[in-house]
Amino acid sequence: MRKSINYFLFTLAFILLYSCSDNENPQTQEVLSNSTILITGHESNSNYSISKAKLWQNGIASTIGNGVNNSISTSVFKNGNDIYIAGKENNVAKIWKNGIATSLTDGTNDACAYSVYVYNNDVYATGYERIGNIQVAKYWKNGIATTLTDGTQNAEGLSIFVYNSDVYIAGKTSNGAIISIATIWKNGISTVLTSANNFSIANSIFVSNGDVYVSGYDNDGAKFIATYWKNGITNSLVNHSQDSFANAIFIKNNDVYVVGSEYNGAFQVARLWKNGIATTITDNTKTSYAQNIYVNGADTYIVGRELNNSKFIGKVWKNGNEIYSLEGVNNVYLRSILVF
């Protein structure tokens, strides 16, 4: 799905394009000597009024955008020698290609690009633009917008995947009574994944061998339920006894990997489910969340965050073991990971 690139050229390009190196984590040198890990996310204060988009390459942080306006980075994708990042800056939905920004919206309305995907050199992104007081789900192909919803109720596109030229998007819609309903779109045609009687969300989509996999969570009226759907068929990942959430899905060699979190009786803790079997990837003593996953060869990489002394610290796990932390002055939120 993503082609390998020359490490030297990539490193040189990012040295030139990202002039603001914030910190270096020495723990990464031995662990990652044969891998390149790219992580997108942001650093925010406690009330989210100040947020700065970041890219971490093997633990070294760089600022995305001008470093002045509020910004977030939500997704990373590699195509040939090019690195694409989705996000927003100063309420403008943007795509950064090798550090150079392209605005998807004009700034008149609040907007965000949550996910980016490149297929046959066409650049796709999905997110929302707020029109009046309503968030309208959209996707963009090479900067040209397609509206997915009619603007009468809030909706967002959260994840995009292109397979055999078909455009798949996972996200959420609303029917007025229920503020979030798990929904997918194929080439602009929507399908609701749940009964639409309770809160639900579809936040990640992956297509493999023609099968469409979606992760998210449903609600049985009492608890949130970490869930994935395969071709529209619901697969609950938990026994409904505690609140749980699925945040991302990845398919490799017919294995289904889902990451998220589950309440352990005291707080939410990060979870990995492989083919429905749960693994706890922390020591269960602190609040933690697994946000995204990437499988590279036989290795499974997960990004998330852990609460430490009232501040969230970014965490990176490889094959179930923490390999390093990403800490800032403020809370660190890791959103997407790519390994090559």
N, C-alpha and C positions, 0 to 999 in steps of 0.2 A: 504493500500500500504506500509506503514511503520509501523513496530510493535513498541509498547511502550517498554521502557527500564527502568530499575531501576535507579532513579535519583541519589541516593547516589553512586552507583557503577560508573555511568557515570562521576559524578563530581570528584570522587577520581581518576579515570583514567586520566582525563585531568589535574588535579593538578600534577600528576606524569609525564605525557608526555609533557606538555607544561610548561617549567620552567620560561618563560619570560612573566610575567604579566605586561601590559603597563599602564592601567588606569582603573578606576572604575567609573561608572556613578551612583551616589546615587539616581537619579530619578527613577531608575528601580526597587528598592527594593519593594515598595508597589504595583506598577503596575503589576509586573511580579511574585508576590509571589507564584502563583500557576501554573506557566508555565516555561518551559525552551525554550529559543529562541537561536538558533545558526545562525550566520550570517557569511558568508565569503565575502572577498573583499581584498582590498589592499590600502595602502597609498602611494601616488606618488607625486613627485615634479611637477612643472608646465609643464616641457617639457617631462615628462615621462622617463627621463634618469635614475631615481632612483625609484624603486618600491619595496615595502615589503608586502608580503602576510600576511593577518591577519585572525584570527578567533575571533569573539566576542560571548561570552556566557553570556546572560543576561547583556550585556553592558560592560563586562570585556574583554579587548583585550589581545590576546596572539599572538605571532609571529609564523607563520608556516614556517618550514624549518630552515635553519641555521641562518637566520637573517642577513647574510652578502651579499649573492648573490641577484641580482634582482629576484623578484618572484611575482606571483599573485595567488590568489585562486579564483576560478570561480563558484564552485558548491559544495553542501553538500548533503549527503544522509545517512539515518540511516537504518541499517539492524540488527535487534536483538539488541545486546549490542554494536554493532560496528558502528563507525562513519567514513564515507569516504569523502574525500575532493579531488577535482580535481583542477589542475592548472599547473603551470610551475615554474621552478627554474633554473636560469642560462641557459635559452634556452632549458631545458630538460622537456618534458611532464611528469608529475608525478601524482600519486595517493597517498594520505596519508591515511592510515588506523590506526585510533587511534593514530595519530601523527607519525607513522612510514612510511617513504617514500618508494615507489616503482617507479623506473624509467621506463617509457614506451618507451623511446628512448635513444640512447647512447650518445647524445650530439654532434654528428658530424654535425647535421643540427638543425636549429631553429625549435622548436615544442611546442605545447601547447595542454593540455586536457581541454576542455571547460565544459564538462558535465560528470557526473558519475551516474550510476544506477546499483543496485544490484538485481538480479533475480535468485532464486534458489541457492543462495550463489555464483553465478558467477558474477564477477565484470566487468561491461561494461563501456567504456569511449569513447568519441568522441572528435575530434579536427583536428589538421593538423600537417604535417611535411613538412618543406620546402626542396625540392629537387632541387638543383641549385637555380634558381630564381623563382621557382614555388611552391606555397603552394598546397600540395596534401591532400585532405580530407581523413581521416582515422577513423576507430574505432578499439578499442582494447577489446578483451575478455580475461580476466585473463592474461593480458599482451601480448597476441598474436595479432599482427596487421592485419587488413584487409584493403586494399586500396580501396577507393570508386571511385576515379577518375584516369584518365590515365596520369596525370602530364603534359598535354599540355597547360592547362589553370588553373588559380588560383581557389581554392575551399577550403571550410572549413565545417566540421561538428560542429554545435553549440549546439545541444541539443539532448539527447538520451532518449528513453523510451522503455522498453521491456514489451510486453503484449502477453500472451499465447505463449511464446518462440519466438515470432517474434520481430525482432530488428528494431525499427523505429528511424530515425535520421532526424533532420531538419538542414538546413544550406544554403549554397550558392555555386553556380557554376558560370562559365563565358563562353561566347561564343566568346570571343575575342573582339567583338564590344561593348558588355555590360559587365561591370566589375563585376556585382553581379546580379545573377538571383536566386530567391527563389526556393529552391529545397528540396525535401524530398527523403529519401531512405527507402525502406522496404526490409530487408534482402539483402541489397546491390544493389537492383534495384532502379534506380532513376526515379523520376517524377518531372517535372517542373510545378510549381503552377501558373505561369503567362505567358503572351504572349512572354516574353523574349525580348521585344522591348525596355523596360525601366528598370532602376535600381530597384531591389527589393531584399528582404532578408526574409528568414524564420529562426527565431532565437529561437523558443521554440515549443516543441511538447508534447502533452498529449493524451493518448488513454484511453477512457472510454466506457465501454459496446460495444467494437468493433469499435467505431467511432473514427476517427483520427482528432484531433484538432491541428492547427498550428497557431502561431501568428507571425507577422512580419509587413512589410510594402511594398507597391507597389508604383508606380509612374504613374501618368496619362500624363506625359510629361511636366507638370507645377508644380505639388505639390506632395510631399510625402504623402501617405495615410495610416494611421493606419488600419490594416487589420487582420482578422483571417479567416482561411479556415477550413471548416468542410467537411471531405471526399472529399477534392479538390474543394469544392464550395466556392467562394469568398464572404466574408461578410465585406463590408467597415464599419468602425466604425465612420466615420466623413463625412462631406458634401463636402469635397475637397476644401474648401475655404482657408485653411491654412495648412502648413506643420504639419504632425502628425506622430507619430511613436508608434508601439506596440512592447513591449519588452519581455513579458512573458504571459503565459496562464495557467489557472488552472481550472479544472472541479470538481464540488462537487454537488451531488444531482441534476444532469442535468443542473445546473446553470453554465454559462460560464463567467469566470472572466478573464479580460485582463487588463494589466497595461502598461503604456507608458507615452507619453507626447504629447501636442498639443500647437501650437503657438497661443498666445492670442492677437496678435497685437503688442506686445512689446518684448516678449521672450517666450521660451518654458516653460510650466508648467505641473506638474505631473497630470496624469489622471488615473482613474479607470473606466473601462466599465464593467458593470454587465448585461449580456444578451443584450448588445448593448446600454445600457443607461449610459451616461457619468456622472461621479462625479469628481469634482475638490477636491483634497485632501490637497491643500495648500491655502494660502490667495491670490494667484495670484499676489503678489508684487515682487517676485524674480524668477530667473531662477531655475527650478527644474525638476527632472526626476524621474519617478517610474520605477525601474529596475526589480523587481521580486515580486512574491506574493505566499503566502501559506495560505490555508484555513484550520483551525483547529476547528472542531465542528461548532459552529455558528459564530466564530470570523475570521475576515479577516485581515491578516498581510501583510504589504507592506514595502519593503525597496527601498531606492533610495538616492538621494542627492539633496542638495540645495546650490546655490551660495550665499555666505555671505562674503562681503568685499574681493572679488576676490579670495576666497578660497572655495572649495567644502566641505561641511559638510555632513556626512552620516545621513540619517533620517530614522526613523522607525515609521510607522503608524499602529494603530489597530482600525479597524472599522471606518476608516476615520479621526481619531484623532492622532496627533503626540504624541507618548509616550516617546520618547527620541531621543537625537542627539548623534552621534558618531564623535568626533572631534579629529584631530591629528595635528601634527606640519605642515604637508603638506595636500594636497587634499586627501579626503577619498572617495573611490568608493566602494559601497556595491553591491554585485553581486548576492547573493543567500541567501535564508532564509528557516529555518526548525523550526517548533514549535511542542512541545509535552508536 
